[in-house]
Amino acid sequence: MADLSANFLGIKSPNPFWLASAPPTDKQYNVLRAFEAGWGGVVWKTLGSQVKNVSSRYSAVDYGGSKVMGFNNIELISDRPLDINLREIAECVRLFPDRAMIVSLMADNSREKWHELIAQVEDTGAHGLELNFGCPHGMTERGMGAAVGQDPEIAKMVVEWVMEKATLPVITKLTPNVHSVVPTGRASVEGGTNALSLINTIQSITGVDLDTFVPNPYVAGKSVYGGYCGPAVKPIALKMLTTIAQDPITSRMPISGIGGVSTWKDAVEFMLLGASNVQVCTAVMKHGFRIIEDMCDGMNNWMDEKGFKTLDDFIGKSVPTITHWEDLDINYHIVANIDQDKCIHCGLCYIACEDTSHQSINLSYGNPYNTYSIKEDECVGCNLCKLVCPVDSCITMVEQRKGDEYLNWKEFQRRGLPLNDH
């Protein structure tokens, strides 16, 4: 059986699944139940100056009959007294010393406030600190959250303040509300951070109520930009994670992956692209703490199937496969193939290809049903038919070679060859 135990910055946990800083980690009651369910660690909901949160706070995007494809919140940091939070953190550490306890922090924009907060948290026995440089609403007006994460110079300064005082490992959480996460990531590394985590939530409006004309969530006739997360943001999170994992400066850092992790497969994908562990929020808010059982079982079975003994055997394994477009093999070619035994004759592949792609599918009218086949000479291997097909493995993409060799775009340029000849 594979070994799921994780070691992040020397912080050990029985598996690589942490709960992200969010409502599920805002009190002892929740965290103890999460640990009892089997979660490897938590990032306690962000502590700082006490705030008052609004009502309502959440909204969502549903799609294709599935609830909460994307989740939006306008909740700020913890609205519970700091002393209560600190006392409960210490108790959770005492009861579950083998689980990772990371505390998210967001202090007012001054060295003294950061130092004071760090000292208070370190007295709890917590194992690490996460700097919240990503909160996209409310806290930015106070010079915190995304206001820090969006400015590399300020981010570096704050990390330097933290590292002056902190004796625990420090993780800097990056905001995605920037053109690129790399500049702030680099600045945080230069400031001395021990690790990075990403992504925080993305500024969003999930929709407008067509009766009140007010976007959700509704607060006395008004709304604001919220923080978007859940399965809908996973592709964006994976891209930003990969840019950090590929950069020569930030790639030296351990990375905690966040953003739409809902299943063990999602977690494996994040880790293949450079994350040493993952943090989960929306999936737990939708399904509860017990999903950790399927996550651990699924990852364990997959590792056994692939022959991986430990997490380090596959972390970052996919990063080298991401390259630049001009380095792709321009002469590599695939064509679609339809398995007639699996085809249910719905015609979705034909409609998609005929109306919006390359008119590469034949339609043969028949009784009792129509049949579809590929025009191999016309097929460009775009994958659209496979993507819209409702039957698993009915349409597959088959490799073909055109010409005697594979050439990438740079080689075509070097030789002075026109692309349309190949």
Summary of the structure (lengths in Angstrom):
residues: 422
radius of gyration: 24.5
end to end distance: 48.6
largest distance: 79.7
contacts: 1432
relative contact order: 0.11
helix: 36%
strand: 22%
